[in-house]
Amino acid sequence: MADKKLDIIPLYEWGMFTEPRPSVVAGPCSAETEEQVMETAKGLREMGINVFRAGIWKPRTHPGCFEGIGVPGLKWLQKAKKEYGLKISTEVASEKHVFECLKAGVDLVWIGARTTSNPFLVQEIADALEGTDIPVLVKNPANPDLDLWIGALERFNRAGIKKLGVIHRGFSTFDKIKYRNDPQWDIAIELRSRFPELPFFVDPSHMGGSKDFLLEISQRSLDLGFEGLMIESHCNPQAALSDAKQQLTPDELSDLLYKKITVRDADSDSKEWRDNIDQLRAKIDVIDENIIYALGSRMRVSRQIGEYKKNNNIAILQTSRWDAILSKAVEKGKEYGLSEKFLKDVFNAIHEASVEIQNEIISDKSSE
């Protein structure tokens, strides 16, 4: 079933972000002291940041860790808002958090990955926000479950939240990768394809887990055409009570945003660009038609093989045969500069469809 279009107010009509990209939400992982909040807010405001973030309640894996300053920290955010003209934002994970934020005049809230993974909590928060005009950004769930992510968005939209967007912070993984969380950009791209109207932020701080990766992740997200970044910034990262390794000073953030990253244009009026891109896209269309034809031909052969297996009482799965096909495809793909992961993803999808076809044939009793 096709996804229903979300009823969304465009990002640049929210009254807190301005074009051109990137739209930025920045501030410390956690509000720790009034001095830390104010000093960081001042530095960010001076470099042109308009939306300030700080964690008030921090969901931690183990008890005894710093779990946020709680409600008193909202007063510090209020002070930063009053003195520096900033919009203020924080994460909410319960109905109580929502009510405290509304009382404090918080301008934007976001939903953390662990909360997105729990439809009961999402619905509780959506119900608490119903009737308000506050923008909501929804982080991806901890696990790579696109439907769960979409379901959370639908719950907020049904509650009347139209200033709605997402934050991609990567997915938890047991694999050894250089980042803290696995980007799995294909899932983010799929969400953008289904809901192009949805404002899209990327959180390179939590995705990378280290400030060493902030540039490459931020650049990748802008190259993909996403609108915004949520980046952690602290006046003294070394002394931070949470996520010290991934936070930049305001000066370092300024250097990243204004000197290092490149913002790509969404389109161009250049005749040379338009003529060349149209020609290349026409070639892609022809190639895609050939791919579809080849896939159709392959599935017809799979169907014939299924009939033959059924008539000879042979099991569907032939593991050694499939391993040989996959190995050959990966090796051949190297000649064309195709990555092993890409080829395995493609061929595994083809194999899954072939198995499904053969399973339908073998399960069909009508032909016997």
Summary of the structure (lengths in Angstrom):
residues: 368
radius of gyration: 24.5
end to end distance: 33.1
largest distance: 80.6
contacts: 1140
relative contact order: 0.10
helix: 52%
strand: 11%
